[in-house]
Amino acid sequence: MAPCTVVDKRAADGDEAAAAAAALSLIHRHRALAKTVRNSDWLSLLRRLKASGRFRTSASLLPPSGHMHLYGRVRPGAVGLIFDGGAVDLQHALCWPSGVFAKTEHHLHVGADGTVTLSGPCRLRLSSLEGLRAANEEADRRHAVWQHAGGERPEPSLYNEVSVELSGKDVAAIFVRSHEERHLVLALGLRSLFRHLFCGRPLPLLRITPEGGACVVAHDEQLALLSAACAPGGLPWACDASGVAPRLPIDASDFPELQPQQRLALHASLGLTHASLRASLAEALSRPASDQPAALAPLLASCLVAAASSGNVASAREIVRVSAPLLLASVAPPPATAATAPVPAPVPASAPAPAGRPASCSHPGSCPPLAEPLLPPQPLAPSNAYAEWSGGGSSALESVGSLQRACATARSDAMLVPLGAQITLAEFVSGGTARRLDGACEWIEEWLRRSEADAACPSPASLAFRFASWLEARRVDGNSDWLSFLTGRALRNRRHFLSQLYALRRSASDGQAYVAQLFAITSRLRQPCLRLRILQQVLGLDERFSRDIVHGVICLACDVVESMATRAPSREPRPHSPPGEVEPPGAGGAARVSARKATIGLLLSLDDFDEATRLEADALFFPGPGSPRPRPSDPVGESERRSRVEHFYRDGSAPVLVGTATSPS
């Protein structure tokens, strides 16, 4: 029998090398329990591992060589865990030999007091741990004879099953079951997530296959894969996540050989953790290519454009989440005044549209005469602070222009959200939003004055003005009602909208109040209308950004600003029951409360790891109404996540309850 050897010659020292040697020693000493996990079941398993105490599940006792056909097909279950059998109570383990399909998810029942009962024929096929070891050693002996004498290669043994109580503290290693690149990427992401959830424990990465046995995945192999992802063109399959879910980012601190720009390219292709992305941005800004420091705005724009080109929505959103606090903390936009922010006079109904305005906004009844058009970008005369922050006014405007050109390319609604959020942020910091907001308020004031909104009996000129406004609104939106203009309902709506804009302008110095007011405005927009078009132009967006996309942009901004204000994970989940309230015993109160606490604890831990992983966990653990989040983070992508939970994940509702024992999956 050939002993397992460490094939990673780079890592001779360090905690990870020691952990890898220890994991291989467990296998060689016949004390390693291998649990394969479906790609869609990782979040559910991590919730249970994160919870205090142990839970009963199934694994397989590996032979000393590692040559074994493990449970399940490789593609839907590409990665698994190695547990330390020496740290587990094996005296109460239930064992079945190779070839016996115990179906413990149906025939093993755990009572409230922890007692285990078996039903069906599986109770008649029980074996002992010594019997499993003897069968493994016999399989390894046949393999050793073949290696020495040749002949027909013996088939590796089929998985056995050991039902035992495990915990997160017993995990000794992560293993991948193939040589496929996407499976190795998933394993790297899981290693990063384990490190985040379990306080930086070094987990080695192994490869276990029936033909090759067990070995350490070389650091050179990991680095070569990530370097290929950084190269132009990246990995062809990176945008196709079929069969590998959820999307898990990588901790770049494991690969100091990668330069900051390479790490940012890796984030655009595959994704980095929140902390890794923040550190990579800081290092990229501190390592200028010339004597001048790198400008933050163009760097962020290039990262976003790269993520958009890769179709990586999750990475694009994470760039906004990481960069927004840096931008908002670096610059306080100067207050707009009459001297610094001139507002054009209202345009009469018969006047032609100002140069540069969209043709659809040719009438003052449909679109306010804003100071600057959105496309192509015109000089906004940014403040000195903004010029310093961005590396110069021209580079700032170029960065916004590059984002707008990225939006011009066919993009999904989900991708337009982070691109629009970054454009909105740049416009806000530059002072363009404040100028447009002042212009919008003055335009609505003038519109209300000309429509004689407060008159009991409007004049013929006022009625003609209302009629012209209605015609233009109907031409642009197609859903305008003349009676609403005649009876004054449209006027009341616009007066209320003006009061909302006033409140928005007053709250510009308070970030939380500002985004809360924007959220209140976009939440009440039910269809395309004048208010939506005004809001689009105030924020610096154009007609590509529909009502739903604009609302998604504001939801993302709310997350960022609230996390900055609290210095804590974005929007801590609220418990379903008020403080002090206990669920009735008849509803399984104690078990459900315990499971809910574990679930919410996992969600809180994921907030600072990666937004996409946290959103996936939200949809998985709370599939119906009653989400613990007070406000959606990504309403545009919510439908797709719910559909994925319903059709891809095995059971989207079970994780919120205390899980029962399952077969080795």
N, C-alpha and C positions, 0 to 999 in steps of 0.2 A: 504494500500500500504506500503510494507516494504521499508524503506529508504536504500540507498546504504551505506555501511559501509566499512571502511578501514580494510582489513584483514591482512595487513603486520604489525605485532606487533613489529618487530625489529626496523623499521625506525620510531621512534617517533619524531625525530628532523631532522633538516637539510633541505636544499633546495628541495631535491627530495621528501621528505615526505610532505612538504608544497605544492609542485606542484601536488602531487597525490591527496591530499585533495581538492585542488582547482579544479582539473579535475573532481573528483566525485561530487563536488558541482555543477559544470556546468550541469552535467547530471541530478542531483536531482532537479535543478531549471529549467529544461526544456530549457536549452540554449546551449546544445551540438549538434553540427553537426558532424555526423560520415561519413567518406568517405572510402569505401573499395577500395583497389588498387590491380590490378593483380600483381602477383609476378614479371612478366616481365616488368612492367610499372614503377617501382620505379625510375629508373634513369631519365626517361623522366619527371616524376612528379617533382623530385627534381630539375631538370634544370629550370622548370617553377617557382617553389617556390623560388629558389635562385635568379631569376631575380627580378629586382626592379619593383614595382607596383603590381597590382592585375590581376588575370585572372578569367574568368568565368568557372565554373565547377559545377558538381552536387554532392550533399551529401544527407544524410537523417537526419531528426530531430528525435533524440532519445527520447523515453518515459522516464519519471523520474526513472523507475526501470531498464531500459536498456534491457528489454525483447523484442527483435525484431529480425525477420529474415532479416538480412541485404542483400544488393545487391550482387548477384554473388555467385557461389559455393565457398566453403571454401578452398578446396585444391589448386586451381589456384589463389586464392586471400586470403591468410591466414592472412594478416596483414593490418591494416588501420590506419587512423589518426582521432583524435578528434580536431575539430576547435571550438574556442570560438565564439559562436553566438553573444555575446554581443559586440565583436569587429568588427562585420561584418555589412555592410549596408543591412539590411533585408527589407528595404522599397521597394527596386527594385528587390526583389527576386521573382522568378517564382516557384510556388508550385503545385505539383500534389499529390493526396491522394494515400493511399495504394491500390494496385491492378491496377493502371494505368501505363502502360508502355509507357512513353512519347517518347522514342527513340530520345532524344535531340541531339544525334550525327548526326542525319539525318534531324531533323525538327527545330532545333534552329540555327539561323544564326546571327553572330555578325559582324556588319559593321565596316568600318575603323574608324568611329567616335564613336564607342562603342554602337551604337543603336542595339537593339535586335529585331528580327522579328521571328515569328513562322509560320510554315507551317504544313499542314496535320491535322489530327483529334486531335492532342494533345492540340491545342489551345482551343478546345471546352471543355476540361476536367480540366481546371485550377481550383485550389482551393486557399484558403488563409492560411496564417500562423496560424491564429486562428483556422481554421478548422482542420489543422494537429494536433494542440495541443489538441483540444477536442477529436479527435479520439484516440490519444495516452493515454489520461487520462481515457477514457472509457475502453481501453484494460488493463490498469493497475488496474482499479477497478474490472474487471472480475477476474484478477489474484489474487487480494487481497481477494476477496470473496472465491475463490477456496482454498487459503491457510487457511482461517478461517473455512470454512464449509466442505471442502473436496469435494468428488464427482469427476466427470470427469474433468481432467485438461484442461483449455481452451488453444487453440492454440495461440501462440504469434502472434502479428500483422505482416503483411508483410511490407517491407520497403516502405516509402514514398520518394518523390524526391523534393529537393529544389535546384534550379539553382541559384547560387549566385556568386559574385566575392570574391575570397579568396586570401590570400598571405601567405608566410612562417611565418610571424609574428603572424598569427592567430592560429598556431598549439599549442594545449594545452597538448596533450598526444598521445602516440602510443598504439594501442590495438591489441591483438591477438585474433583470432576467434575460437580457439580450445584448447584442452589440449595436442596436439601432440608436441613431443619434437622438431622436426625439425622446426615447426612453431614458437616456442618460441625462438629458436636460430636465426631465421631470424629476429624476432622482436628485439632481443638484438643487432644484427648487425645494424639494421636500427637506433636504438637509438644512437649507437656510431657514425654513419654517420651524423645524425642530429646534434649531439653535435659538430662534426668537422666543418660542413658547417655553422652552425649558432652560432658560438662563444661560445660554452660551455653551451648553455641553458639547464637546467635540465628538461628532459622530462620523466614523469612517464610512467610506463608500466602497462596497464590495460588488463583485459580479458573480452570480451563481447560475450556472447552466448545467443541464444534464451531461453534456459532452465535456465541458471544460472544468467542472467542479467549482470550487470557491477560490477567489483571488481578489486582491485589492485593485480597484480601478486606478491606474497610474495617473499621477498628477499631470504628466505630459499629455496623456490622452484627453483629460478634461480641458487643459489649456488649449490644445489644438482645436477642439470643438468650438470653444468660445471665441478663439481667434478667427475661425472661419465665419462665425456669426457676425463678427465686427467688420469683416471685409466687405467691399462693395458687392451688392447682390445678396449678401448674407446666406442664410440657409434656405433652400427652395421651399421647404415645408413649414417654415416658421410661422406663416400666416394661416396655416391649416391646422387647427387644434383638434381635428376629429380623432376620437379615440384616446385623447390625453386631456384630462380635465381634473381639477380646475387649473387655470393658468397660474403658475407659481413662479415668482421672480427669483433671481439668483443673488446671493450675497457676494459682491465683488471683492470684499476684503480677503477672500480665500485665494485671490489671484493677483498678488501685487505686481506681477510681471506686466499686466495690462496698463497701458497709459490712460490718462483721464479721458482723452478723446475716444479711445477704443472702448472704454467702459460706457460712455454716452452712446456710442454706436451700438453697443451690445444692448443697452436699454431700449433703443428704438426697435431692435430686432426681436429680442426675447423678453427683456424686462429685468430691472434691478429692484432690489428692496428699497423701501423709502429711505432708510439710513444710508445705503450704498449710493443711491442717486444724489442725495444731498452732499455726501462727502466727495463724490466725483465732480459735481458742479463746483464746489469750493476749491478743489485741487486744480481744476481746469482754469479757474479764474486767477489762481495764484501762480500759474506756470505760463506766463505770456510767451507768445512766439517771438515778440519783438520787445523793445524797451517799454512800450506802452502796455498798461494792464488790459487784459481782455475785457471787452464790453459784455455785460450780462444780457442785455436785450437781444443782440444778434445771436449770441450763443444759444439762448433759449429758443429763438425762432428757428434756428437750424435744427435743433433737437426735435422740435415739434414737427417740422416739415419732414424730417427723416422718419419719424414715427407714423406720420400720415401716409408717406410713400409705402411703408411696410404694412399699412392697414392695421396697426397695433393701437387700438383705441385705449386699452388699459394703460399702456406706457404713456400715451399722450396725456391722459388725465393725470397720471402721477407726476408728469413734468409740471403741470399747472399747480398741483397741490404743493410740490416742493418749492417752486420758484415764486409763487405769489407772496408768501411771507417775506422773502428776500426783497422783492420789489416794493411792497408796501411799507416795509420797515426802513427802506433806504431813502425814500422820497416822501415828503409831505407836499402835495400839490398846492400851489399858491391859490388863494381865493380869487375867483373871477370878479373883476371890476369892470366898470364902464370903459375905463381907459385901456385895460388889457384884453377885454373880450367884447369888442363891438358887436352889436346885434343889428342885423339889417331891418329896415322898416318893413311893416307888413305890406304885402303885395296886393294891389286891388284885383278884383275878380277878373277883369278884362286884360290884365297884364300878362305878357308871355312868361314862361317859366324861366328862372334865372339860369345862366349858363352852368352846365355841369350837373343840374338836377335831373333825376330820372324822368323820362317822358311820362310815366304813369303818375307823376306828381305835379302836373302842369297847372293845377288849379289850387288855390289856397284852401278850398274846402276839403281837400284830400290829404295834403302833405305840407308841413311847415317849411318855410324858406330857411333852411339851416345855413350856417356860415360856410361849411365845407362839405363837398360831396364825399361819398365813401370811396368810390373807385373812379378814376385812379387817385391815389393818395396825393393830396396837396400839402404844401408846407403849413404846419400848424404852429409855427413859432414856439417851440417847446421852451419851458422855463429853463433857467440855468441849472437848477437841481436835476431836472430830468435829463438834460444834456450830459451832465457829469455821470449820472447813473448809467446812461445807455452807451457811453462812449462817444457822445457827439450827437447833435440833432439829426444829421443826415443818416447816421447808422440806425438811430431809433426809428426814423420814418421808413428806412429800408427794411427793418425787421418787421414792422407792421405790414408793409407792402408785400413782403414775402409770405406772410401768413394769409393775406387776402388772396394772393395768387394761388396759394395752396387750396384755399376754399373754392376758387374758381374751377379747379379740377373736380371731376365727378367724385364726390365723397359721400359716404353714408351719413345719415342724420346723427348717428352716435359719434362719428369723427368730427362733425361740425361743432359739437358741443365744446370740446377742449380748445379747438382752434378759435372759436368765438369767444371763449372765456379769456384767452390770452390777448386777443384783440381788444376786448372790453377793458381788461386790466391796463394795457398800454395806453389806451385812450383816456382812461380815468387818471392815470399818473401824469400824463402830459398836460392835463387841464382841458382837453378837448371835450370831455363829457360835461364839465361844468358850463362851458360856453354853449354847447348845444342845448343843455337843459334850460339855461336862461332864455335862449332863443325860442324854444318850444313854449315856455310859459308865456312869453310876450305875444307869441303868435296866437295861442288859444285865447288870451285876453282880448286881442283885437278881433278874433273871430266872434267871440261872444258879444262884443260891443256892436259889431256890424249886424249881427243877427237879432239884436234887441232882445236878448234872452230874458231881461227883467221886465219888459213892457207887457202890460195887460193886453194891449191891442197892437200888434206889430204893424209897421207901416208897409206900404206896397214895396218899397225898396228893400226892406228887411225880408219880406216873403220871397222876392226875386232872388235875393242872396241865398236864402235857405234852399230854394229850388235848384239854383246852380250848384250848390254844395251837394245836394242829394244826387243830382245827375252824375257828378264826378265820382261820388262815393259808390254809386251803383256800377259805374263803368269799371272802377278799380276792383271793388270787392265782389260785386254781383249779388250781394245779400242785403242791400240797404233798403229800408222801408220809408216811403215818402211821408206816411202818417207820423212817423217818429219825429221828422223835422217839422211837420206842420203843427203837431200838438205840443211840441217842446220836449219830448222824451229824449231825443238826441242831444238837445241843448243841456238838459239836466245831467246826462251821462258825461258830456264834455266838461261841464262845470265841476262835477265830482272828480273827473280825471285831473283837472287843473289843481284841485285841492290836494290830490295825491302827489302831483309833481312839486307843489309847494312844500309838502312834508318831506319829500325826497331831497329837495334843495336844502332845507333846514338841517337835515340829518347827515349832510355830506361829511361833517367832521367826526361823526361817530360811525365807525365801520359796521358794527352790528346792527344799529338802527337803520343804516343806509341799505344794507342787503335785505333786512327784514321788510322794509318798505317796498323794495323791488320785488321781493317774493310775493307780497300781498297784491301788488299790481298784476304780475304775470299770472297768478293763480286765478284771477277773476276774468282773464281774457278767454272767452269761449270760442271765438271765431275771428277770422281776419277782419280788421277794422282800422279806423284812423288811429286809435290808441296804440295798436301794435306797430303801425308804421312809424309813429312818432317815437315810440320806445326803441325800435330798431335803430333809428338814426341817432338818438341820444346816446346809445351805447356804442355806436360806431359800427353797427352791423348793416347788412343790406337785405334784399328780398329773399336771398337764399335761406335765411334763418327764419323758419316758420315759427308759429306760436309755440309749438312744443319744444323746438330747439332753443328758443330764447328762454323758455322756462327752465330747460335743462341747464343752460348757461348760468342762470341765477341760482339754481340749486347747488351747483358746484361752487359758486362764489360764496354762498352761505356756509358751506362746509369749511372752506378755507378761512374765512374771516372769524367764524366762531371758534375754530381750533386755535387761531392766533390769540383771541381774546381770553380764552380759558387756560391756555398753555397746557391743554390736555387733549386726549383723543377726541375727534370730531363727534359731537352729539352723543353723549353717553346714552345707551339704551335705557328706556324707562321700563320698570317691571310692569307686568300686566295687572297686578293687584296693587292697590294703594299701600303705602308704608304701614306695616303693622297688621295688615289684613292677611288672614290665613285661609287657604282654600279649604273647602269642606272635606272631611275625611272620605266621604262617599265618592269623591272625584279622584281619589288617589292623590290627595293633597301633598303628603310628605315626599312621595316619589317624584311628583311633577315639579314641586318647588326645588328639589335637589337638582333635577335635570335642567330646569330653567336657569338656575344659578350657574351651573357648569356651562351652559350654552352662552349666556350673557358674558361670563368671564372669558370665554374664547373670543367672542366678538370684540370685546374691549382690547384683548391682546392683539387682534388682527388690525385694529385701526392704525397702529403705528408700523405695521409691516407692509401692507399693500392694500390699496383701496379695492382693486378688483377681487382679491381673495375675500375681503370682508363683505363685499356686496354679494358674492356667490354664497357665502355662509348665511347672510341674511335671507336670501331667497330659499335656501335649502332648509334652514331650521324654522323659518316662519313662512310657510308657503301660502297661507291664506291671509285674510284680514287680521288686524291686530298686531302689526309689526311693532317691535319695541322702539323703532326709530321715530322721532317726532315729525320728521319730514323726509321725503325721498331724497337720496343723493344723486341718483341717475334715473329720472323718470323715463328718459328716451330709451334706455337699454333695459328697462324693467321687464317689458313683455318678453323679450328674448331670453332673459334669465329665467323667468317663470316657466317658459316653454321648455327650456333645457332641463330644469329641475323635474318637470313633469314627464319628459320623454327619455332623458338620458340617465338621470340618477335612478337608482333602484327603488328608493322609497323616500320621497321628499318630506314626509310628515313624521316618520318614525324617530329621527334624531332628537326631537324635542322631548321624547319620553325615555325612560330608562330602558336601554336595549336588552334584548334577550340574547342568549348564546346563539352563535352562528357557526356554520361550518367554516373550514379554513378558506376564507375569502378576503 
